[in-house]
């Protein structure tokens, strides 16, 4: 009886630890995404013309890849 209770508690503890790790990983990922967004905004502000040209070229290439040759 006590072994069953201990096993259940251990499983619950492992689940809580696993969920905690996932939450921390998501928080780190969110922080990293925010840093990348800030870096990208700064780069666009420093080089607006180049940024527009890269955006246009990327859009053109994506349209060719997705749209195929029509």
N, C-alpha and C positions, 0 to 999 in steps of 0.2 A: 504494500500500500504506500509506504513512504517513498519507495523507489519510483513509483508512478508519478507521485506528486513532484519529486525532484526532477524527473525527466521532463514533465510538463513545464516546470519553472525554467529549466535550462533551455527548452525549445523557445519559450516566450522571450527569454533574455536574448537568445541569439537573434530572434526576429526583430526585437527592439534595437539591438546593436546594428543589424543590417540596415534597418530603416533609417537609423541615425546617420550611418555612413552615406546612404543615398542622398539624404537631405543635404549633408555637407558637400557632397560632390556637385549637386545641383546648384548650391549657393556659389561654389567656386566657379562653376561654368558660367553662371549669370554674371559674376564679377568680371570674369575674363571677357565675356561678350561686351560688357559695358566699356571696358578698357579699349577693346578693339574699335568699338563705335566712336569713342572719343578720339582715338588716334586717327581714324579715317576722316572724321570731321575736320580735324586740324590739318591733315594733308590736303583735303579739298579746299580749305580756306587759303592755304599757302599757294596752291597750284590749281586755280579754278579752270583755266583753259585746258590744261592737260587732263584734268579729271573729266571734263565734258567729252573730250576726244576719246578717252578710254571708254567712257560709257557708251558713246555712239558706236565705236568699233566692237565692243562686247555685244551690244544689241544686234548689230549687223550679223556678226558671226553666229549668235544664238538663233537668229531668224533663219539663217541658211541651214544650220544643223537640224532645227526642229521642223522647219517648213519643207526641207528637201528641195529638189530641183523641179520647179513647175514651169 
